[in-house]
């Protein structure tokens, strides 16, 4: 194998790992956002029950 081939394979592997990490981060942000919405709704319900 030539140095160029090894470098190309290395770049492809690094790119795949980076994209995988980005996918996990985006998924985590989605979960955090959903949890925030749920917590806000629960707090609103608590306030509504306390006001009645």
C-alpha positions in Angstrom: 0.0 0.0 0.0 1.2 3.4 -0.8 1.3 6.3 1.6 -1.4 8.0 -0.4 -3.7 5.1 0.0 -3.1 4.8 3.7 -3.7 8.6 4.1 -7.0 8.3 2.2 -8.2 5.4 4.3 -7.2 7.3 7.5 -9.1 10.4 6.4 -12.2 8.3 5.6 -12.1 6.6 9.0 -11.6 9.9 10.8 -14.6 11.4 8.9 -16.8 8.5 9.8 -16.0 8.7 13.4 -16.6 12.5 13.4 -20.0 12.0 11.7 -21.0 9.4 14.2 -20.1 11.7 17.1 -22.2 14.5 15.5 -25.2 12.1 15.2 -25.0 11.2 18.9 -24.8 14.9 19.8 -27.8 15.8 17.7 -29.8 12.9 19.2 -28.8 14.1 22.7 -29.9 17.7 22.0 -33.2 16.4 20.8 -33.7 14.4 24.0 -32.7 17.4 26.2 -35.2 19.6 24.3 -38.0 17.1 24.8 -37.2 16.8 28.5 -37.3 20.6 28.8 -40.7 20.8 27.1 -42.0 18.1 29.4 -40.7 19.8 32.5 -42.2 23.1 31.5 -45.6 21.5 30.9 -45.5 19.8 34.2 -44.6 23.0 36.0 -47.5 24.8 34.2 -49.9 22.0 35.4 -48.6 22.4 39.0 -49.2 26.1 38.9 -52.7 25.6 37.5 -53.6 23.1 40.2 -52.2 25.4 42.9 -54.3 28.4 41.6 -57.5 26.4 41.7 
